[in-house]
Amino acid sequence: MRLALGMRRRFQHTEFTVHNEVMRQALQAELENSQITLYGRQYTYQRLRQCGIPVARDRMFSILHELDPVGVASRRLHVNYMPKGGYFVSGPNYVWSIDGHHKLSMYGIEIYAGVDAYSRYIPLAFDLKP
């Protein structure tokens, strides 16, 4: 039934080259006309899909890497590079971090916990509703 409707699971080898050329032309046009060099993987994928181009993700990224190696390299430098800041506390009982857990509140149980930021001491506190 699937074949009678013209639906196939995979492209034939000749269709890959045609499809790659369509993607290559669309990516080239987008690179010339917009800020697609600043887009990441997901935005680029969504942009081509909005243009009505059927996109195979892995092939699209390999073509994009060929067309815009500078843009890919510049984005790669900033991936997951966020330096962590230092967290300094003057002494014990200077900063307490408190949080609550309310998933069990419908059963009359509320859980609260506080952490001393200096010593990281955790006294547990439970609150049972009457």
C-alpha positions as CSV (number, residue, x, y, z in Angstrom):
1,M,0.0,0.0,0.0
2,R,2.9,2.3,0.9
3,L,4.6,1.7,-2.5
4,A,1.3,2.2,-4.4
5,L,1.0,5.7,-2.9
6,G,4.6,6.4,-3.9
7,M,5.9,6.5,-0.3
8,R,9.4,5.0,0.0
9,R,11.4,4.6,3.2
10,R,14.7,5.8,1.8
11,F,16.0,7.9,-1.1
12,Q,17.6,6.3,-4.0
13,H,21.3,7.3,-4.5
14,T,20.5,9.6,-7.4
15,E,17.8,11.4,-5.3
16,F,20.5,12.0,-2.6
17,T,22.6,14.1,-5.0
18,V,19.5,16.1,-6.3
19,H,18.3,16.7,-2.7
20,N,21.8,17.7,-1.6
21,E,22.0,20.2,-4.4
22,V,18.6,21.7,-3.5
23,M,19.8,22.0,0.1
24,R,23.1,23.5,-1.0
25,Q,21.4,26.2,-3.1
26,A,19.0,27.0,-0.3
27,L,21.8,27.3,2.2
28,Q,23.8,29.4,-0.1
29,A,20.9,31.8,-0.7
30,E,20.2,32.0,3.1
31,L,23.9,32.7,3.8
32,E,23.8,35.6,1.3
33,N,20.5,37.1,2.3
34,S,20.3,36.7,6.1
35,Q,22.1,36.2,9.3
36,I,22.1,32.5,9.1
37,T,25.8,32.5,10.0
38,L,24.8,33.4,13.5
39,Y,22.3,30.6,13.8
40,G,23.0,27.4,15.6
41,R,22.0,23.9,14.5
42,Q,18.4,24.0,15.5
43,Y,17.6,27.5,14.1
44,T,19.2,26.7,10.8
45,Y,17.2,23.5,10.6
46,Q,14.0,25.3,11.4
47,R,14.7,28.1,9.0
48,L,15.1,25.7,6.1
49,R,12.0,23.8,7.1
50,Q,10.0,27.1,7.1
51,C,11.2,27.8,3.6
52,G,9.5,24.5,2.6
53,I,12.7,22.5,2.0
54,P,12.7,18.9,3.2
55,V,15.9,18.8,5.3
56,A,18.0,15.8,6.4
57,R,19.8,17.1,9.4
58,D,23.2,15.4,9.1
59,R,23.6,16.2,5.4
60,M,22.5,19.8,6.0
61,F,25.2,20.3,8.7
62,S,27.9,18.7,6.5
63,I,26.9,21.0,3.6
64,L,26.8,24.0,6.0
65,H,30.2,23.1,7.2
66,E,31.5,23.1,3.6
67,L,29.8,26.5,2.7
68,D,30.5,28.4,5.9
69,P,33.5,27.0,7.8
70,V,34.3,30.3,9.5
71,G,30.8,30.6,10.9
72,V,30.8,27.0,12.2
73,A,34.2,27.5,13.8
74,S,33.2,30.8,15.4
75,R,30.1,29.1,17.0
76,R,32.2,26.1,18.1
77,L,34.4,28.4,20.2
78,H,31.5,29.6,22.3
79,V,29.8,26.2,22.9
80,N,29.5,25.5,26.6
81,Y,32.0,28.0,27.6
82,M,30.6,29.9,30.5
83,P,33.1,30.4,33.3
84,K,31.7,29.8,36.7
85,G,31.9,32.6,39.2
86,G,33.3,32.3,42.6
87,Y,30.9,32.0,45.6
88,F,32.3,33.5,48.7
89,V,30.6,33.6,52.1
90,S,32.0,35.6,55.0
91,G,31.3,33.0,57.7
92,P,28.9,30.6,59.3
93,N,25.2,31.7,59.5
94,Y,25.9,34.5,57.1
95,V,23.9,33.1,54.2
96,W,21.2,30.4,54.4
97,S,19.7,29.0,51.2
98,I,16.1,27.7,51.8
99,D,13.9,25.7,49.5
100,G,10.5,23.9,49.7
101,H,9.0,20.8,48.2
102,H,5.3,21.0,47.7
103,K,4.4,17.9,45.6
104,L,3.1,16.1,48.7
105,S,1.1,19.1,50.0
106,M,-2.2,17.5,48.9
107,Y,-1.5,14.7,51.3
108,G,-0.7,17.1,54.1
109,I,3.1,16.9,53.9
110,E,5.4,19.8,53.1
111,I,9.1,19.5,53.1
112,Y,11.4,22.4,53.6
113,A,15.2,22.4,53.8
114,G,17.9,25.0,54.5
115,V,21.6,24.9,53.8
116,D,24.2,27.0,55.5
117,A,26.2,28.3,52.6
118,Y,29.5,28.4,54.5
119,S,29.6,25.0,56.2
120,R,27.0,23.3,53.9
121,Y,25.2,22.0,57.0
122,I,21.7,20.7,56.1
123,P,19.2,20.7,59.0
124,L,16.0,19.0,57.7
125,A,12.6,20.4,58.6
126,F,9.3,18.8,57.9
127,D,5.9,20.4,58.3
128,L,2.9,18.2,58.6
129,K,-0.5,20.0,58.2
130,P,-3.0,19.3,61.0
